[in-house]
């Protein structure tokens, strides 16, 4: 089973987005994206549907 952090990273890379670009698109900081991808934090469900 794929972990959420790995899915976020995989989807971002498939989309060709930097952490900064993804953060801008969904209205969070680049640091938030970094923390999601390392598993240090979990996004709010609403941010996943942006």
PDB file of N, H, CA, C and O in Angstrom:
ATOM      1  N   UNK A   1       0.849  -1.186   0.000  1.00  0.00           N
ATOM      2  CA  UNK A   1       0.000   0.000   0.000  1.00  0.00           C
ATOM      3  C   UNK A   1       0.894   1.249   0.000  1.00  0.00           C
ATOM      4  O   UNK A   1       1.819   1.361   0.805  1.00  0.00           O
ATOM      5  N   UNK A   2       0.610   2.165  -0.896  1.00  0.00           N
ATOM      6  H   UNK A   2      -0.141   2.074  -1.550  1.00  0.00           H
ATOM      7  CA  UNK A   2       1.409   3.389  -1.004  1.00  0.00           C
ATOM      8  C   UNK A   2       1.014   4.375   0.096  1.00  0.00           C
ATOM      9  O   UNK A   2      -0.166   4.550   0.399  1.00  0.00           O
ATOM     10  N   UNK A   3       1.996   4.996   0.670  1.00  0.00           N
ATOM     11  H   UNK A   3       2.955   4.854   0.424  1.00  0.00           H
ATOM     12  CA  UNK A   3       1.758   5.977   1.728  1.00  0.00           C
ATOM     13  C   UNK A   3       1.373   7.312   1.103  1.00  0.00           C
ATOM     14  O   UNK A   3       1.762   7.617  -0.025  1.00  0.00           O
ATOM     15  N   UNK A   4       0.608   8.099   1.845  1.00  0.00           N
ATOM     16  H   UNK A   4       0.293   7.851   2.761  1.00  0.00           H
ATOM     17  CA  UNK A   4       0.150   9.398   1.361  1.00  0.00           C
ATOM     18  C   UNK A   4       1.325  10.274   0.954  1.00  0.00           C
ATOM     19  O   UNK A   4       1.272  10.920  -0.093  1.00  0.00           O
ATOM     20  N   UNK A   5       2.379  10.310   1.753  1.00  0.00           N
ATOM     21  H   UNK A   5       2.422   9.786   2.603  1.00  0.00           H
ATOM     22  CA  UNK A   5       3.534  11.157   1.436  1.00  0.00           C
ATOM     23  C   UNK A   5       4.146  10.773   0.098  1.00  0.00           C
ATOM     24  O   UNK A   5       4.564  11.642  -0.667  1.00  0.00           O
ATOM     25  N   UNK A   6       4.200   9.484  -0.188  1.00  0.00           N
ATOM     26  H   UNK A   6       3.860   8.778   0.434  1.00  0.00           H
ATOM     27  CA  UNK A   6       4.762   9.020  -1.451  1.00  0.00           C
ATOM     28  C   UNK A   6       3.837   9.341  -2.626  1.00  0.00           C
ATOM     29  O   UNK A   6       4.303   9.652  -3.722  1.00  0.00           O
ATOM     30  N   UNK A   7       2.545   9.266  -2.393  1.00  0.00           N
ATOM     31  H   UNK A   7       2.167   9.013  -1.503  1.00  0.00           H
ATOM     32  CA  UNK A   7       1.566   9.583  -3.441  1.00  0.00           C
ATOM     33  C   UNK A   7       1.627  11.068  -3.800  1.00  0.00           C
ATOM     34  O   UNK A   7       1.566  11.425  -4.977  1.00  0.00           O
ATOM     35  N   UNK A   8       1.746  11.924  -2.803  1.00  0.00           N
ATOM     36  H   UNK A   8       1.796  11.634  -1.847  1.00  0.00           H
ATOM     37  CA  UNK A   8       1.840  13.361  -3.054  1.00  0.00           C
ATOM     38  C   UNK A   8       3.079  13.665  -3.890  1.00  0.00           C
ATOM     39  O   UNK A   8       3.004  14.395  -4.878  1.00  0.00           O
ATOM     40  N   UNK A   9       4.209  13.108  -3.494  1.00  0.00           N
ATOM     41  H   UNK A   9       4.270  12.515  -2.691  1.00  0.00           H
ATOM     42  CA  UNK A   9       5.458  13.325  -4.220  1.00  0.00           C
ATOM     43  C   UNK A   9       5.352  12.804  -5.648  1.00  0.00           C
ATOM     44  O   UNK A   9       5.743  13.489  -6.593  1.00  0.00           O
ATOM     45  N   UNK A  10       4.829  11.600  -5.806  1.00  0.00           N
ATOM     46  H   UNK A  10       4.511  11.043  -5.038  1.00  0.00           H
ATOM     47  CA  UNK A  10       4.698  10.990  -7.127  1.00  0.00           C
ATOM     48  C   UNK A  10       3.793  11.826  -8.040  1.00  0.00           C
ATOM     49  O   UNK A  10       4.147  12.088  -9.189  1.00  0.00           O
ATOM     50  N   UNK A  11       2.656  12.233  -7.547  1.00  0.00           N
ATOM     51  H   UNK A  11       2.368  12.019  -6.613  1.00  0.00           H
ATOM     52  CA  UNK A  11       1.715  13.026  -8.347  1.00  0.00           C
ATOM     53  C   UNK A  11       2.311  14.382  -8.720  1.00  0.00           C
ATOM     54  O   UNK A  11       2.125  14.862  -9.838  1.00  0.00           O
ATOM     55  N   UNK A  12       3.025  14.995  -7.780  1.00  0.00           N
ATOM     56  H   UNK A  12       3.176  14.605  -6.872  1.00  0.00           H
ATOM     57  CA  UNK A  12       3.631  16.291  -8.069  1.00  0.00           C
ATOM     58  C   UNK A  12       4.675  16.149  -9.169  1.00  0.00           C
ATOM     59  O   UNK A  12       4.724  16.962 -10.092  1.00  0.00           O
ATOM     60  N   UNK A  13       5.500  15.129  -9.073  1.00  0.00           N
ATOM     61  H   UNK A  13       5.460  14.468  -8.323  1.00  0.00           H
ATOM     62  CA  UNK A  13       6.545  14.933 -10.081  1.00  0.00           C
ATOM     63  C   UNK A  13       5.958  14.568 -11.439  1.00  0.00           C
ATOM     64  O   UNK A  13       6.444  15.041 -12.467  1.00  0.00           O
ATOM     65  N   UNK A  14       4.917  13.731 -11.457  1.00  0.00           N
ATOM     66  H   UNK A  14       4.523  13.347 -10.623  1.00  0.00           H
ATOM     67  CA  UNK A  14       4.248  13.375 -12.715  1.00  0.00           C
ATOM     68  C   UNK A  14       3.668  14.609 -13.386  1.00  0.00           C
ATOM     69  O   UNK A  14       3.623  14.697 -14.613  1.00  0.00           O
ATOM     70  N   UNK A  15       3.225  15.560 -12.572  1.00  0.00           N
ATOM     71  H   UNK A  15       3.262  15.488 -11.575  1.00  0.00           H
ATOM     72  CA  UNK A  15       2.640  16.800 -13.102  1.00  0.00           C
ATOM     73  C   UNK A  15       3.710  17.796 -13.515  1.00  0.00           C
ATOM     74  O   UNK A  15       3.398  18.825 -14.115  1.00  0.00           O
ATOM     75  N   UNK A  16       4.965  17.507 -13.203  1.00  0.00           N
ATOM     76  H   UNK A  16       5.219  16.671 -12.715  1.00  0.00           H
ATOM     77  CA  UNK A  16       6.061  18.394 -13.564  1.00  0.00           C
ATOM     78  C   UNK A  16       6.105  19.672 -12.751  1.00  0.00           C
ATOM     79  O   UNK A  16       6.601  20.700 -13.212  1.00  0.00           O
ATOM     80  N   UNK A  17       5.582  19.598 -11.535  1.00  0.00           N
ATOM     81  H   UNK A  17       5.179  18.763 -11.161  1.00  0.00           H
ATOM     82  CA  UNK A  17       5.525  20.786 -10.688  1.00  0.00           C
ATOM     83  C   UNK A  17       6.625  20.771  -9.637  1.00  0.00           C
ATOM     84  O   UNK A  17       6.979  19.717  -9.108  1.00  0.00           O
ATOM     85  N   UNK A  18       7.155  21.941  -9.343  1.00  0.00           N
ATOM     86  H   UNK A  18       6.868  22.797  -9.773  1.00  0.00           H
ATOM     87  CA  UNK A  18       8.056  22.083  -8.207  1.00  0.00           C
ATOM     88  C   UNK A  18       7.192  22.165  -6.948  1.00  0.00           C
ATOM     89  O   UNK A  18       5.976  22.342  -7.028  1.00  0.00           O
ATOM     90  N   UNK A  19       7.826  22.034  -5.800  1.00  0.00           N
ATOM     91  H   UNK A  19       8.813  21.890  -5.735  1.00  0.00           H
ATOM     92  CA  UNK A  19       7.076  22.197  -4.552  1.00  0.00           C
ATOM     93  C   UNK A  19       6.459  23.590  -4.499  1.00  0.00           C
ATOM     94  O   UNK A  19       5.321  23.760  -4.061  1.00  0.00           O
ATOM     95  N   UNK A  20       7.214  24.572  -4.946  1.00  0.00           N
ATOM     96  H   UNK A  20       8.138  24.433  -5.303  1.00  0.00           H
ATOM     97  CA  UNK A  20       6.729  25.954  -4.925  1.00  0.00           C
ATOM     98  C   UNK A  20       5.507  26.140  -5.828  1.00  0.00           C
ATOM     99  O   UNK A  20       4.541  26.799  -5.445  1.00  0.00           O
ATOM    100  N   UNK A  21       5.558  25.558  -7.024  1.00  0.00           N
ATOM    101  H   UNK A  21       6.343  25.022  -7.335  1.00  0.00           H
ATOM    102  CA  UNK A  21       4.442  25.692  -7.966  1.00  0.00           C
ATOM    103  C   UNK A  21       3.190  25.008  -7.431  1.00  0.00           C
ATOM    104  O   UNK A  21       2.092  25.556  -7.529  1.00  0.00           O
ATOM    105  N   UNK A  22       3.350  23.825  -6.870  1.00  0.00           N
ATOM    106  H   UNK A  22       4.242  23.381  -6.790  1.00  0.00           H
ATOM    107  CA  UNK A  22       2.196  23.122  -6.298  1.00  0.00           C
ATOM    108  C   UNK A  22       1.621  23.914  -5.133  1.00  0.00           C
ATOM    109  O   UNK A  22       0.405  24.062  -5.013  1.00  0.00           O
ATOM    110  N   UNK A  23       2.494  24.419  -4.283  1.00  0.00           N
ATOM    111  H   UNK A  23       3.482  24.299  -4.381  1.00  0.00           H
ATOM    112  CA  UNK A  23       2.049  25.203  -3.132  1.00  0.00           C
ATOM    113  C   UNK A  23       1.228  26.404  -3.572  1.00  0.00           C
ATOM    114  O   UNK A  23       0.189  26.707  -2.985  1.00  0.00           O
ATOM    115  N   UNK A  24       1.701  27.087  -4.611  1.00  0.00           N
ATOM    116  H   UNK A  24       2.545  26.840  -5.088  1.00  0.00           H
ATOM    117  CA  UNK A  24       0.983  28.249  -5.134  1.00  0.00           C
ATOM    118  C   UNK A  24      -0.397  27.862  -5.630  1.00  0.00           C
ATOM    119  O   UNK A  24      -1.378  28.558  -5.367  1.00  0.00           O
ATOM    120  N   UNK A  25      -0.471  26.755  -6.346  1.00  0.00           N
ATOM    121  H   UNK A  25       0.326  26.190  -6.559  1.00  0.00           H
ATOM    122  CA  UNK A  25      -1.741  26.311  -6.925  1.00  0.00           C
ATOM    123  C   UNK A  25      -2.787  25.973  -5.881  1.00  0.00           C
ATOM    124  O   UNK A  25      -3.977  26.205  -6.093  1.00  0.00           O
ATOM    125  N   UNK A  26      -2.350  25.424  -4.752  1.00  0.00           N
ATOM    126  H   UNK A  26      -1.383  25.235  -4.580  1.00  0.00           H
ATOM    127  CA  UNK A  26      -3.346  25.011  -3.761  1.00  0.00           C
ATOM    128  C   UNK A  26      -3.410  25.921  -2.536  1.00  0.00           C
ATOM    129  O   UNK A  26      -4.183  25.673  -1.611  1.00  0.00           O
ATOM    130  N   UNK A  27      -2.594  26.975  -2.536  1.00  0.00           N
ATOM    131  H   UNK A  27      -1.966  27.176  -3.288  1.00  0.00           H
ATOM    132  CA  UNK A  27      -2.701  27.984  -1.486  1.00  0.00           C
ATOM    133  C   UNK A  27      -2.061  27.615  -0.159  1.00  0.00           C
ATOM    134  O   UNK A  27      -2.586  27.937   0.907  1.00  0.00           O
ATOM    135  N   UNK A  28      -0.921  26.936  -0.234  1.00  0.00           N
ATOM    136  H   UNK A  28      -0.495  26.674  -1.100  1.00  0.00           H
ATOM    137  CA  UNK A  28      -0.169  26.626   0.986  1.00  0.00           C
ATOM    138  C   UNK A  28       1.282  27.055   0.759  1.00  0.00           C
ATOM    139  O   UNK A  28       1.640  27.488  -0.336  1.00  0.00           O
ATOM    140  N   UNK A  29       2.105  26.935   1.785  1.00  0.00           N
ATOM    141  H   UNK A  29       1.814  26.583   2.675  1.00  0.00           H
ATOM    142  CA  UNK A  29       3.517  27.293   1.645  1.00  0.00           C
ATOM    143  C   UNK A  29       4.307  26.139   1.036  1.00  0.00           C
ATOM    144  O   UNK A  29       3.870  24.989   1.066  1.00  0.00           O
ATOM    145  N   UNK A  30       5.467  26.460   0.487  1.00  0.00           N
ATOM    146  H   UNK A  30       5.822  27.395   0.463  1.00  0.00           H
ATOM    147  CA  UNK A  30       6.350  25.423  -0.041  1.00  0.00           C
ATOM    148  C   UNK A  30       6.790  24.506   1.096  1.00  0.00           C
ATOM    149  O   UNK A  30       6.969  23.303   0.906  1.00  0.00           O
ATOM    150  N   UNK A  31       6.961  25.091   2.274  1.00  0.00           N
ATOM    151  H   UNK A  31       6.815  26.069   2.428  1.00  0.00           H
ATOM    152  CA  UNK A  31       7.368  24.308   3.435  1.00  0.00           C
ATOM    153  C   UNK A  31       6.314  23.261   3.789  1.00  0.00           C
ATOM    154  O   UNK A  31       6.650  22.157   4.219  1.00  0.00           O
ATOM    155  N   UNK A  32       5.047  23.606   3.610  1.00  0.00           N
ATOM    156  H   UNK A  32       4.774  24.503   3.261  1.00  0.00           H
ATOM    157  CA  UNK A  32       3.970  22.643   3.878  1.00  0.00           C
ATOM    158  C   UNK A  32       4.082  21.450   2.937  1.00  0.00           C
ATOM    159  O   UNK A  32       3.948  20.302   3.361  1.00  0.00           O
ATOM    160  N   UNK A  33       4.327  21.725   1.660  1.00  0.00           N
ATOM    161  H   UNK A  33       4.436  22.657   1.315  1.00  0.00           H
ATOM    162  CA  UNK A  33       4.483  20.643   0.689  1.00  0.00           C
ATOM    163  C   UNK A  33       5.658  19.758   1.088  1.00  0.00           C
ATOM    164  O   UNK A  33       5.557  18.532   1.049  1.00  0.00           O
ATOM    165  N   UNK A  34       6.760  20.374   1.467  1.00  0.00           N
ATOM    166  H   UNK A  34       6.841  21.370   1.498  1.00  0.00           H
ATOM    167  CA  UNK A  34       7.939  19.631   1.890  1.00  0.00           C
ATOM    168  C   UNK A  34       7.618  18.724   3.078  1.00  0.00           C
ATOM    169  O   UNK A  34       8.009  17.557   3.095  1.00  0.00           O
ATOM    170  N   UNK A  35       6.916  19.255   4.054  1.00  0.00           N
ATOM    171  H   UNK A  35       6.598  20.203   4.039  1.00  0.00           H
ATOM    172  CA  UNK A  35       6.563  18.469   5.236  1.00  0.00           C
ATOM    173  C   UNK A  35       5.619  17.323   4.885  1.00  0.00           C
ATOM    174  O   UNK A  35       5.728  16.237   5.455  1.00  0.00           O
ATOM    175  N   UNK A  36       4.700  17.551   3.957  1.00  0.00           N
ATOM    176  H   UNK A  36       4.612  18.433   3.494  1.00  0.00           H
ATOM    177  CA  UNK A  36       3.798  16.475   3.530  1.00  0.00           C
ATOM    178  C   UNK A  36       4.587  15.358   2.872  1.00  0.00           C
ATOM    179  O   UNK A  36       4.333  14.179   3.114  1.00  0.00           O
ATOM    180  N   UNK A  37       5.555  15.739   2.030  1.00  0.00           N
ATOM    181  H   UNK A  37       5.762  16.697   1.832  1.00  0.00           H
ATOM    182  CA  UNK A  37       6.318  14.745   1.279  1.00  0.00           C
ATOM    183  C   UNK A  37       7.316  13.972   2.152  1.00  0.00           C
ATOM    184  O   UNK A  37       7.710  12.860   1.801  1.00  0.00           O
ATOM    185  N   UNK A  38       7.717  14.540   3.259  1.00  0.00           N
ATOM    186  H   UNK A  38       7.397  15.444   3.544  1.00  0.00           H
ATOM    187  CA  UNK A  38       8.627  13.835   4.164  1.00  0.00           C
ATOM    188  C   UNK A  38       7.863  13.105   5.260  1.00  0.00           C
ATOM    189  O   UNK A  38       8.452  12.334   6.017  1.00  0.00           O
ATOM    190  N   UNK A  39       6.569  13.338   5.350  1.00  0.00           N
ATOM    191  H   UNK A  39       6.090  13.964   4.735  1.00  0.00           H
ATOM    192  CA  UNK A  39       5.760  12.690   6.371  1.00  0.00           C
ATOM    193  C   UNK A  39       5.782  13.398   7.707  1.00  0.00           C
ATOM    194  O   UNK A  39       5.282  12.868   8.699  1.00  0.00           O
ATOM    195  N   UNK A  40       6.363  14.605   7.745  1.00  0.00           N
ATOM    196  H   UNK A  40       6.769  15.036   6.939  1.00  0.00           H
ATOM    197  CA  UNK A  40       6.417  15.370   8.988  1.00  0.00           C
ATOM    198  C   UNK A  40       5.080  16.027   9.316  1.00  0.00           C
ATOM    199  O   UNK A  40       4.852  16.438  10.453  1.00  0.00           O
ATOM    200  N   UNK A  41       4.203  16.126   8.330  1.00  0.00           N
ATOM    201  H   UNK A  41       4.389  15.792   7.406  1.00  0.00           H
ATOM    202  CA  UNK A  41       2.876  16.715   8.523  1.00  0.00           C
ATOM    203  C   UNK A  41       1.921  16.046   7.544  1.00  0.00           C
ATOM    204  O   UNK A  41       2.340  15.418   6.572  1.00  0.00           O
ATOM    205  N   UNK A  42       0.625  16.195   7.823  1.00  0.00           N
ATOM    206  H   UNK A  42       0.285  16.706   8.613  1.00  0.00           H
ATOM    207  CA  UNK A  42      -0.411  15.632   6.963  1.00  0.00           C
ATOM    208  C   UNK A  42      -1.318  16.778   6.518  1.00  0.00           C
ATOM    209  O   UNK A  42      -1.733  17.596   7.339  1.00  0.00           O
ATOM    210  N   UNK A  43      -1.627  16.840   5.219  1.00  0.00           N
ATOM    211  H   UNK A  43      -1.289  16.176   4.552  1.00  0.00           H
ATOM    212  CA  UNK A  43      -2.481  17.939   4.742  1.00  0.00           C
ATOM    213  C   UNK A  43      -3.929  17.795   5.214  1.00  0.00           C
ATOM    214  O   UNK A  43      -4.410  16.695   5.487  1.00  0.00           O
ATOM    215  N   UNK A  44      -4.599  18.934   5.299  1.00  0.00           N
ATOM    216  H   UNK A  44      -4.208  19.827   5.077  1.00  0.00           H
ATOM    217  CA  UNK A  44      -6.032  18.911   5.558  1.00  0.00           C
ATOM    218  C   UNK A  44      -6.701  18.281   4.336  1.00  0.00           C
ATOM    219  O   UNK A  44      -6.253  18.483   3.207  1.00  0.00           O
ATOM    220  N   UNK A  45      -7.743  17.540   4.556  1.00  0.00           N
ATOM    221  H   UNK A  45      -8.107  17.376   5.473  1.00  0.00           H
ATOM    222  CA  UNK A  45      -8.422  16.834   3.473  1.00  0.00           C
ATOM    223  C   UNK A  45      -8.823  17.802   2.347  1.00  0.00           C
ATOM    224  O   UNK A  45      -8.693  17.467   1.169  1.00  0.00           O
ATOM    225  N   UNK A  46      -9.296  18.971   2.697  1.00  0.00           N
ATOM    226  H   UNK A  46      -9.401  19.243   3.653  1.00  0.00           H
ATOM    227  CA  UNK A  46      -9.719  19.953   1.697  1.00  0.00           C
ATOM    228  C   UNK A  46      -8.621  20.356   0.751  1.00  0.00           C
ATOM    229  O   UNK A  46      -8.891  20.660  -0.411  1.00  0.00           O
ATOM    230  N   UNK A  47      -7.393  20.367   1.215  1.00  0.00           N
ATOM    231  H   UNK A  47      -7.174  20.120   2.159  1.00  0.00           H
ATOM    232  CA  UNK A  47      -6.255  20.757   0.364  1.00  0.00           C
ATOM    233  C   UNK A  47      -5.969  19.686  -0.690  1.00  0.00           C
ATOM    234  O   UNK A  47      -5.430  19.997  -1.752  1.00  0.00           O
ATOM    235  N   UNK A  48      -6.315  18.450  -0.415  1.00  0.00           N
ATOM    236  H   UNK A  48      -6.753  18.197   0.448  1.00  0.00           H
ATOM    237  CA  UNK A  48      -6.078  17.373  -1.362  1.00  0.00           C
ATOM    238  C   UNK A  48      -7.014  17.432  -2.569  1.00  0.00           C
ATOM    239  O   UNK A  48      -6.716  16.860  -3.618  1.00  0.00           O
ATOM    240  N   UNK A  49      -8.137  18.119  -2.421  1.00  0.00           N
ATOM    241  H   UNK A  49      -8.379  18.584  -1.569  1.00  0.00           H
ATOM    242  CA  UNK A  49      -9.102  18.217  -3.503  1.00  0.00           C
ATOM    243  C   UNK A  49      -8.985  19.511  -4.282  1.00  0.00           C
ATOM    244  O   UNK A  49      -9.778  19.759  -5.191  1.00  0.00           O
ATOM    245  N   UNK A  50      -8.021  20.331  -3.946  1.00  0.00           N
ATOM    246  H   UNK A  50      -7.378  20.130  -3.208  1.00  0.00           H
ATOM    247  CA  UNK A  50      -7.858  21.636  -4.627  1.00  0.00           C
ATOM    248  C   UNK A  50      -7.488  21.465  -6.064  1.00  0.00           C
ATOM    249  O   UNK A  50      -7.313  22.453  -6.778  1.00  0.00           O
TER     250      UNK A  50
END
